[in-house]
Amino acid sequence: WRALLPRRSDVGEAAAMIRFYLGVIPMAIRRRPWPHPTVRSKYNALQRGAYASVLLAGLLTVPSGWAMHKPVQLGWLERMFVNYDGARLVHFACTIVLGAFVVPHVVVVIADGWDTFRSMVVGWSARVKEARHE
């Protein structure tokens, strides 16, 4: 879990990763090399930021949803978000963050194939077995 914690140096590394991701397709079309930035840990800066923001959004989605669902019974929870509209705003923003995380992951799984999805669910990949038998 420590590999997922955001770091102070992540701003510069995240900018380099954004530049890389924005240039991947144009450089592939031009058939020019596009080197990947150096990553010194298990996850790059964008991954650490994304996982931390999804965790925070997930933790805020539940109480903001309850504050909207039961504002009279859970008035104290509604006041944590200032008022009903504050809870709605937080809930909406968290939903956008979660969607921005989930949708690209689903697209990548679809693009990469069924084995990727299976490996996420069951924890093993047929590709690894095929590579061992060669």
NORLIN-V549595 format. One record per backbone hydrogen bond with DSSP energy under -1.0 kcal/mol. CO is the residue of the C=O (numbers start at 1). NH is the residue of the N-H. If there is no record, write none. Layout:
co->(CO | CO)
nh->(NH | NH)
This chain:
co->(1 | 7 | 9 | 10 | 11 | 12 | 13 | 14 | 15 | 16 | 17 | 18 | 19 | 20 | 23 | 24 | 25 | 26 | 27 | 44 | 45 | 46 | 47 | 48 | 49 | 50 | 51 | 52 | 53 | 54 | 55 | 56 | 57 | 58 | 60 | 61 | 62 | 63 | 64 | 65 | 66 | 70 | 74 | 75 | 78 | 79 | 81 | 83 | 84 | 85 | 86 | 87 | 88 | 89 | 90 | 91 | 92 | 93 | 94 | 95 | 96 | 97 | 98 | 99 | 101 | 102 | 103 | 104 | 105 | 106 | 107 | 108 | 109 | 113 | 114 | 115 | 116 | 117 | 118 | 119 | 125 | 126 | 127 | 128 | 129)
nh->(4 | 10 | 13 | 14 | 15 | 16 | 17 | 18 | 19 | 20 | 21 | 22 | 23 | 24 | 27 | 28 | 29 | 30 | 32 | 48 | 49 | 50 | 51 | 52 | 53 | 54 | 55 | 56 | 57 | 58 | 59 | 60 | 61 | 62 | 64 | 65 | 66 | 67 | 68 | 69 | 70 | 74 | 78 | 79 | 81 | 82 | 83 | 87 | 88 | 89 | 90 | 91 | 92 | 93 | 94 | 95 | 96 | 97 | 98 | 99 | 100 | 101 | 102 | 103 | 105 | 106 | 107 | 108 | 109 | 110 | 111 | 112 | 113 | 117 | 118 | 119 | 120 | 121 | 122 | 123 | 129 | 130 | 131 | 132 | 133)
